[in-house]
C-alpha cells in the first residue's frame, strides 16, 4: 500500500499542522501496517520526522506542475524538472492520496490551496482513491479558489471536517454526499490528550498570532500584555509562552517576546509538538489568538480564552467552542470593552477550571473515538474504490487492528 501524504505544513514550522500530520500517519499505519509513505515537503528532514521511512517529495515539484501543467499527467517533464517528474511519479504510483489535517483551504492561502486542490484533482482523474482528513475549511470567497474547491470536493472519496459549523456547511453546499462526510474534531486532540495531568497547573498560557490572516493589531498586543501581566501577578501565576508557528513570516516567538515579562522563558530550540504540549500541561488556563494553542489546552481539560480579530480565526474558534462546550470563551479584540471582557473571561476560566476539566476531557475522548471510527470508514471506502480499479490488489486495510488505548472499533 503506497500512501501519498499532503501535510498542512511543508516544513514543520506550524506545530498544530505537524501534530495533525503525526496523528494522521499514526492512524494510517494502524490501518495499513505495511504501508509505504511519501510526504510532500520543502524540507526532507521533516518527512523523516513524521515517518522515518517516508520518501520526501519536493513541494517545488508540485509548484512546477501547477504552474506549467497542460491538463495531462502523462506529459513529458523535461530533464531540468527532475523534482516535478519525481512528484508526478510518486503521485501516480500511489494507492491513496491524503490531505492531512489543516486550516489551509482558505482565501488567506489561495496559491497553496490551489496547488493542493490541483494535486487532489490529478489523483481523482487517474482513479486513485483520495481522502481529506481533519480539515477546517474557509472562508473561501475568491472566485478561482471557490471554483476549484467546488470542482474537486464532490469527487473526493472521504471528507473529514473538524467541526459541525462552517466547514460542514461548505462541503454540503459543494454537493459532497453525506455518506462521505464525517465530523471528527481536530486530529491533534489525541496527541495532547495523551499528556493530560491530574494535578492542575498554575500558569497562564499565552499565544497571539500576528499575521496577515490573523488581524492582530499593535493595540491588541498592548492590551493583552497589560491585562495578563496584571492577572498573573494577582494570582501569583506565571505567563507561559505557547508558540505554534515558528516560521519566518508569522513567528509566534517574536510576538511572545513582546507579550511576556523581561527574562521570561519564551525560547526553546528546537520547538516540537511534544515540548509545546508539555508547556500547556503547566497551565491552568490558556489565552490565545492561535487555534492550536487552544486545541492543545482543551484536549487536556484546560479552559481557553480565545482572542479574535479576523473572520478566519472567528470561524476556527467558534467551531472549537462547539466541540468543547463551555470550555472556550471567544472574545472579539476590536470592541471598546475588550480589556474588561478579557479580564472577566480570565477570572471565570481560572475559577471554573476544576469543574470543567472532567467535561472537557470527556469531550476530547469522544472526539478521538469518533476520529478512529471515521478513519476506519475512510479506509473501507477507499479500499472498495481501490479494488475496483486494481482488482488484484492485496492492499486491504486492517479493520480488526485496535487503535491504541481505545480498543477495536468494528464497522
Buried (B, 14 or more C-beta within 10 A) or exposed (E): BBBBBBBBBBBBBBBBBBBBBBBBBBBBBBBBEEBBBBBBBBBEEBBBBBBEEBBBBBBBBBBBBBEEBEEEBEEEBEEEBEBBBBBBBBBBEBBBBBBBBBBBBBBBBBEBBBBBBBBBBBBBEBEBBBBBBBBBBBBBEBEEBBEBBBEBBBBBBBBBBBBEBBBBEBBBEBEBEEEBBBBBBBBBBBBBBEBBBEEBBBBBBBBBBBBEBBBBEEEBBEBBBEBBBEBBEEBEBBBBBBBBBBEEEBBBBEBBBBBBEEEBEBEBEEBBBEEBBBBBBBBBBBBBBBBBBBBBBBBBBBBBBBBBBBBBBBBBBBBBBBBBEEBBBBBEBEEEEBBEBBBBBBBBBBEBBEEBBEBBBEBBBEBBBBBBBBBBBBBBBBBEBBBEEEEEEEBBBBBEBEBEEBEEBEE
